[in-house]
């Protein structure tokens, strides 16, 4: 496999990772908006805070995928 083909496949996988991260963040936002009026019975914590973790996690995954997509090819890249 040439370096160019390996790089295109890597970029495609990272683009998919970026998309999944944004999708998780989008659904997390929808869950936050849906449950913003509800609270847990025991602790009385707003459920939007619980679902905000999926927004933050999805955004972090998307940032990682984007950063790896634009990073230069490492010098010791596999040459299969």
N, CA, C and O atoms as a GROMACS GRO file, in nm:
protein
  320
    1UNK      N    1   0.085  -0.116   0.000
    1UNK     CA    2   0.000   0.000   0.000
    1UNK      C    3   0.090   0.123   0.000
    1UNK      O    4   0.185   0.132   0.078
    2UNK      N    5   0.060   0.216  -0.086
    2UNK     CA    6   0.142   0.337  -0.094
    2UNK      C    7   0.106   0.432   0.020
    2UNK      O    8   0.001   0.420   0.083
    3UNK      N    9   0.195   0.526   0.044
    3UNK     CA   10   0.172   0.624   0.152
    3UNK      C   11   0.050   0.709   0.121
    3UNK      O   12  -0.026   0.744   0.211
    4UNK      N   13   0.031   0.744  -0.007
    4UNK     CA   14  -0.084   0.826  -0.045
    4UNK      C   15  -0.216   0.757  -0.016
    4UNK      O   16  -0.310   0.818   0.034
    5UNK      N   17  -0.224   0.629  -0.048
    5UNK     CA   18  -0.346   0.553  -0.023
    5UNK      C   19  -0.369   0.537   0.127
    5UNK      O   20  -0.482   0.550   0.175
    6UNK      N   21  -0.262   0.510   0.201
    6UNK     CA   22  -0.273   0.497   0.346
    6UNK      C   23  -0.323   0.628   0.406
    6UNK      O   24  -0.407   0.627   0.497
    7UNK      N   25  -0.272   0.740   0.357
    7UNK     CA   26  -0.310   0.871   0.410
    7UNK      C   27  -0.456   0.902   0.379
    7UNK      O   28  -0.526   0.957   0.463
    8UNK      N   29  -0.504   0.866   0.259
    8UNK     CA   30  -0.645   0.890   0.225
    8UNK      C   31  -0.737   0.805   0.312
    8UNK      O   32  -0.842   0.853   0.356
    9UNK      N   33  -0.698   0.680   0.339
    9UNK     CA   34  -0.780   0.595   0.426
    9UNK      C   35  -0.781   0.648   0.568
    9UNK      O   36  -0.884   0.645   0.636
   10UNK      N   37  -0.666   0.695   0.615
   10UNK     CA   38  -0.659   0.752   0.750
   10UNK      C   39  -0.746   0.876   0.760
   10UNK      O   40  -0.818   0.894   0.858
   11UNK      N   41  -0.741   0.961   0.658
   11UNK     CA   42  -0.822   1.082   0.658
   11UNK      C   43  -0.970   1.048   0.657
   11UNK      O   44  -1.049   1.115   0.723
   12UNK      N   45  -1.009   0.945   0.582
   12UNK     CA   46  -1.150   0.904   0.578
   12UNK      C   47  -1.196   0.853   0.715
   12UNK      O   48  -1.306   0.886   0.758
   13UNK      N   49  -1.112   0.775   0.783
   13UNK     CA   50  -1.148   0.726   0.917
   13UNK      C   51  -1.159   0.842   1.016
   13UNK      O   52  -1.248   0.843   1.101
   14UNK      N   53  -1.070   0.940   1.005
   14UNK     CA   54  -1.076   1.054   1.096
   14UNK      C   55  -1.196   1.142   1.066
   14UNK      O   56  -1.252   1.203   1.156
   15UNK      N   57  -1.234   1.150   0.940
   15UNK     CA   58  -1.354   1.226   0.905
   15UNK      C   59  -1.478   1.158   0.964
   15UNK      O   60  -1.570   1.226   1.010
   16UNK      N   61  -1.481   1.025   0.962
   16UNK     CA   62  -1.591   0.952   1.026
   16UNK      C   63  -1.591   0.975   1.176
   16UNK      O   64  -1.698   0.992   1.236
   17UNK      N   65  -1.474   0.976   1.238
   17UNK     CA   66  -1.464   1.002   1.381
   17UNK      C   67  -1.516   1.141   1.413
   17UNK      O   68  -1.588   1.160   1.511
   18UNK      N   69  -1.480   1.238   1.331
   18UNK     CA   70  -1.525   1.376   1.348
   18UNK      C   71  -1.678   1.382   1.339
   18UNK      O   72  -1.742   1.451   1.418
   19UNK      N   73  -1.734   1.311   1.241
   19UNK     CA   74  -1.879   1.309   1.225
   19UNK      C   75  -1.950   1.245   1.342
   19UNK      O   76  -2.054   1.294   1.386
   20UNK      N   77  -1.897   1.136   1.393
   20UNK     CA   78  -1.959   1.069   1.509
   20UNK      C   79  -1.953   1.159   1.632
   20UNK      O   80  -2.049   1.164   1.710
   21UNK      N   81  -1.843   1.230   1.650
   21UNK     CA   82  -1.832   1.323   1.762
   21UNK      C   83  -1.934   1.434   1.754
   21UNK      O   84  -1.998   1.469   1.854
   22UNK      N   85  -1.951   1.490   1.634
   22UNK     CA   86  -2.051   1.596   1.618
   22UNK      C   87  -2.193   1.542   1.635
   22UNK      O   88  -2.280   1.610   1.689
   23UNK      N   89  -2.215   1.420   1.589
   23UNK     CA   90  -2.347   1.358   1.606
   23UNK      C   91  -2.378   1.335   1.754
   23UNK      O   92  -2.490   1.360   1.798
   24UNK      N   93  -2.281   1.289   1.829
   24UNK     CA   94  -2.301   1.268   1.973
   24UNK      C   95  -2.328   1.402   2.043
   24UNK      O   96  -2.414   1.409   2.131
   25UNK      N   97  -2.257   1.506   2.003
   25UNK     CA   98  -2.279   1.637   2.063
   25UNK      C   99  -2.419   1.689   2.028
   25UNK      O  100  -2.487   1.746   2.112
   26UNK      N  101  -2.460   1.669   1.903
   26UNK     CA  102  -2.593   1.716   1.860
   26UNK      C  103  -2.705   1.647   1.938
   26UNK      O  104  -2.797   1.713   1.987
   27UNK      N  105  -2.697   1.516   1.951
   27UNK     CA  106  -2.800   1.445   2.027
   27UNK      C  107  -2.792   1.478   2.176
   27UNK      O  108  -2.894   1.478   2.245
   28UNK      N  109  -2.672   1.505   2.226
   28UNK     CA  110  -2.658   1.547   2.364
   28UNK      C  111  -2.727   1.681   2.389
   28UNK      O  112  -2.791   1.700   2.492
   29UNK      N  113  -2.713   1.773   2.294
   29UNK     CA  114  -2.781   1.903   2.306
   29UNK      C  115  -2.932   1.883   2.304
   29UNK      O  116  -3.005   1.945   2.382
   30UNK      N  117  -2.978   1.796   2.215
   30UNK     CA  118  -3.122   1.770   2.210
   30UNK      C  119  -3.172   1.710   2.342
   30UNK      O  120  -3.279   1.747   2.390
   31UNK      N  121  -3.095   1.618   2.400
   31UNK     CA  122  -3.133   1.560   2.529
   31UNK      C  123  -3.131   1.664   2.640
   31UNK      O  124  -3.218   1.663   2.728
   32UNK      N  125  -3.033   1.752   2.638
   32UNK     CA  126  -3.027   1.859   2.740
   32UNK      C  127  -3.151   1.948   2.731
   32UNK      O  128  -3.212   1.981   2.833
   33UNK      N  129  -3.187   1.985   2.609
   33UNK     CA  130  -3.304   2.072   2.593
   33UNK      C  131  -3.434   2.000   2.633
   33UNK      O  132  -3.524   2.061   2.689
   34UNK      N  133  -3.441   1.871   2.604
   34UNK     CA  134  -3.560   1.795   2.636
   34UNK      C  135  -3.578   1.777   2.787
   34UNK      O  136  -3.690   1.781   2.838
   35UNK      N  137  -3.467   1.757   2.859
   35UNK     CA  138  -3.474   1.724   3.002
   35UNK      C  139  -3.433   1.840   3.092
   35UNK      O  140  -3.402   1.819   3.209
   36UNK      N  141  -3.432   1.961   3.041
   36UNK     CA  142  -3.386   2.074   3.123
   36UNK      C  143  -3.481   2.108   3.237
   36UNK      O  144  -3.441   2.176   3.332
   37UNK      N  145  -3.604   2.062   3.230
   37UNK     CA  146  -3.699   2.093   3.337
   37UNK      C  147  -3.709   1.981   3.440
   37UNK      O  148  -3.779   1.995   3.541
   38UNK      N  149  -3.641   1.870   3.417
   38UNK     CA  150  -3.650   1.756   3.508
   38UNK      C  151  -3.531   1.753   3.604
   38UNK      O  152  -3.423   1.803   3.573
   39UNK      N  153  -3.554   1.695   3.721
   39UNK     CA  154  -3.447   1.681   3.820
   39UNK      C  155  -3.448   1.539   3.873
   39UNK      O  156  -3.550   1.471   3.871
   40UNK      N  157  -3.332   1.494   3.920
   40UNK     CA  158  -3.325   1.361   3.979
   40UNK      C  159  -3.399   1.362   4.112
   40UNK      O  160  -3.395   1.463   4.183
   41UNK      N  161  -3.468   1.254   4.147
   41UNK     CA  162  -3.547   1.254   4.270
   41UNK      C  163  -3.464   1.265   4.397
   41UNK      O  164  -3.502   1.336   4.490
   42UNK      N  165  -3.352   1.197   4.402
   42UNK     CA  166  -3.274   1.194   4.526
   42UNK      C  167  -3.190   1.318   4.548
   42UNK      O  168  -3.194   1.379   4.655
   43UNK      N  169  -3.116   1.357   4.447
   43UNK     CA  170  -3.022   1.468   4.463
   43UNK      C  171  -3.078   1.602   4.417
   43UNK      O  172  -3.022   1.707   4.448
   44UNK      N  173  -3.188   1.598   4.343
   44UNK     CA  174  -3.250   1.717   4.287
   44UNK      C  175  -3.151   1.796   4.200
   44UNK      O  176  -3.144   1.918   4.206
   45UNK      N  177  -3.077   1.722   4.119
   45UNK     CA  178  -2.986   1.781   4.022
   45UNK      C  179  -3.056   1.783   3.888
   45UNK      O  180  -3.121   1.686   3.849
   46UNK      N  181  -3.043   1.894   3.817
   46UNK     CA  182  -3.105   1.906   3.686
   46UNK      C  183  -3.046   1.801   3.592
   46UNK      O  184  -2.925   1.784   3.586
   47UNK      N  185  -3.132   1.731   3.518
   47UNK     CA  186  -3.087   1.625   3.428
   47UNK      C  187  -3.010   1.679   3.308
   47UNK      O  188  -2.939   1.604   3.242
   48UNK      N  189  -3.024   1.806   3.278
   48UNK     CA  190  -2.948   1.865   3.168
   48UNK      C  191  -2.798   1.856   3.197
   48UNK      O  192  -2.719   1.840   3.104
   49UNK      N  193  -2.758   1.865   3.323
   49UNK     CA  194  -2.616   1.852   3.358
   49UNK      C  195  -2.566   1.711   3.331
   49UNK      O  196  -2.451   1.692   3.292
   50UNK      N  197  -2.651   1.613   3.351
   50UNK     CA  198  -2.614   1.475   3.324
   50UNK      C  199  -2.587   1.454   3.175
   50UNK      O  200  -2.488   1.392   3.137
   51UNK      N  201  -2.674   1.507   3.091
   51UNK     CA  202  -2.660   1.489   2.946
   51UNK      C  203  -2.559   1.586   2.885
   51UNK      O  204  -2.520   1.568   2.770
   52UNK      N  205  -2.518   1.686   2.958
   52UNK     CA  206  -2.416   1.778   2.907
   52UNK      C  207  -2.282   1.707   2.889
   52UNK      O  208  -2.198   1.751   2.811
   53UNK      N  209  -2.262   1.598   2.962
   53UNK     CA  210  -2.137   1.524   2.946
   53UNK      C  211  -2.124   1.465   2.805
   53UNK      O  212  -2.014   1.455   2.752
   54UNK      N  213  -2.235   1.426   2.745
   54UNK     CA  214  -2.228   1.375   2.607
   54UNK      C  215  -2.197   1.487   2.508
   54UNK      O  216  -2.134   1.462   2.406
   55UNK      N  217  -2.240   1.608   2.537
   55UNK     CA  218  -2.207   1.722   2.451
   55UNK      C  219  -2.057   1.750   2.458
   55UNK      O  220  -1.992   1.765   2.355
   56UNK      N  221  -2.004   1.756   2.577
   56UNK     CA  222  -1.862   1.783   2.595
   56UNK      C  223  -1.778   1.671   2.536
   56UNK      O  224  -1.680   1.697   2.466
   57UNK      N  225  -1.815   1.547   2.562
   57UNK     CA  226  -1.741   1.433   2.508
   57UNK      C  227  -1.745   1.430   2.356
   57UNK      O  228  -1.643   1.404   2.292
   58UNK      N  229  -1.861   1.455   2.297
   58UNK     CA  230  -1.873   1.457   2.152
   58UNK      C  231  -1.789   1.567   2.089
   58UNK      O  232  -1.726   1.547   1.986
   59UNK      N  233  -1.789   1.684   2.152
   59UNK     CA  234  -1.707   1.795   2.100
   59UNK      C  235  -1.559   1.764   2.111
   59UNK      O  236  -1.482   1.797   2.021
   60UNK      N  237  -1.518   1.701   2.221
   60UNK     CA  238  -1.377   1.665   2.235
   60UNK      C  239  -1.335   1.560   2.131
   60UNK      O  240  -1.224   1.566   2.078
   61UNK      N  241  -1.422   1.465   2.103
   61UNK     CA  242  -1.393   1.365   1.999
   61UNK      C  243  -1.382   1.434   1.863
   61UNK      O  244  -1.292   1.402   1.785
   62UNK      N  245  -1.473   1.529   1.835
   62UNK     CA  246  -1.469   1.599   1.707
   62UNK      C  247  -1.342   1.683   1.694
   62UNK      O  248  -1.282   1.688   1.587
   63UNK      N  249  -1.302   1.750   1.801
   63UNK     CA  250  -1.179   1.830   1.798
   63UNK      C  251  -1.058   1.741   1.775
   63UNK      O  252  -0.968   1.776   1.699
   64UNK      N  253  -1.055   1.626   1.841
   64UNK     CA  254  -0.944   1.533   1.822
   64UNK      C  255  -0.938   1.483   1.677
   64UNK      O  256  -0.831   1.481   1.616
   65UNK      N  257  -1.053   1.444   1.624
   65UNK     CA  258  -1.057   1.396   1.486
   65UNK      C  259  -1.012   1.503   1.388
   65UNK      O  260  -0.939   1.473   1.294
   66UNK      N  261  -1.055   1.627   1.408
   66UNK     CA  262  -1.016   1.736   1.319
   66UNK      C  263  -0.867   1.766   1.332
   66UNK      O  264  -0.799   1.788   1.232
   67UNK      N  265  -0.817   1.767   1.456
   67UNK     CA  266  -0.674   1.795   1.476
   67UNK      C  267  -0.587   1.688   1.413
   67UNK      O  268  -0.483   1.719   1.354
   68UNK      N  269  -0.626   1.562   1.424
   68UNK     CA  270  -0.548   1.456   1.363
   68UNK      C  271  -0.559   1.457   1.211
   68UNK      O  272  -0.467   1.415   1.141
   69UNK      N  273  -0.673   1.507   1.160
   69UNK     CA  274  -0.692   1.513   1.016
   69UNK      C  275  -0.600   1.618   0.952
   69UNK      O  276  -0.552   1.598   0.840
   70UNK      N  277  -0.577   1.729   1.021
   70UNK     CA  278  -0.495   1.834   0.963
   70UNK      C  279  -0.348   1.825   1.004
   70UNK      O  280  -0.265   1.902   0.956
   71UNK      N  281  -0.316   1.731   1.092
   71UNK     CA  282  -0.177   1.717   1.134
   71UNK      C  283  -0.095   1.657   1.020
   71UNK      O  284  -0.147   1.581   0.939
   72UNK      N  285   0.033   1.692   1.014
   72UNK     CA  286   0.117   1.638   0.906
   72UNK      C  287   0.142   1.488   0.923
   72UNK      O  288   0.131   1.434   1.033
   73UNK      N  289   0.175   1.425   0.813
   73UNK     CA  290   0.205   1.282   0.814
   73UNK      C  291   0.332   1.258   0.893
   73UNK      O  292   0.433   1.324   0.868
   74UNK      N  293   0.331   1.164   0.988
   74UNK     CA  294   0.452   1.137   1.065
   74UNK      C  295   0.562   1.082   0.975
   74UNK      O  296   0.535   1.017   0.874
   75UNK      N  297   0.686   1.107   1.014
   75UNK     CA  298   0.800   1.063   0.934
   75UNK      C  299   0.814   0.911   0.935
   75UNK      O  300   0.863   0.853   0.838
   76UNK      N  301   0.771   0.846   1.042
   76UNK     CA  302   0.784   0.701   1.049
   76UNK      C  303   0.652   0.632   1.017
   76UNK      O  304   0.616   0.532   1.080
   77UNK      N  305   0.578   0.685   0.918
   77UNK     CA  306   0.449   0.628   0.878
   77UNK      C  307   0.472   0.490   0.816
   77UNK      O  308   0.576   0.467   0.754
   78UNK      N  309   0.378   0.399   0.834
   78UNK     CA  310   0.395   0.265   0.776
   78UNK      C  311   0.403   0.272   0.624
   78UNK      O  312   0.332   0.350   0.561
   79UNK      N  313   0.489   0.192   0.568
   79UNK     CA  314   0.510   0.191   0.424
   79UNK      C  315   0.461   0.061   0.360
   79UNK      O  316   0.526   0.011   0.268
   80UNK      N  317   0.348   0.005   0.406
   80UNK     CA  318   0.301  -0.123   0.353
   80UNK      C  319   0.269  -0.108   0.208
   80UNK      O  320   0.229  -0.205   0.144
   0.00000   0.00000   0.00000
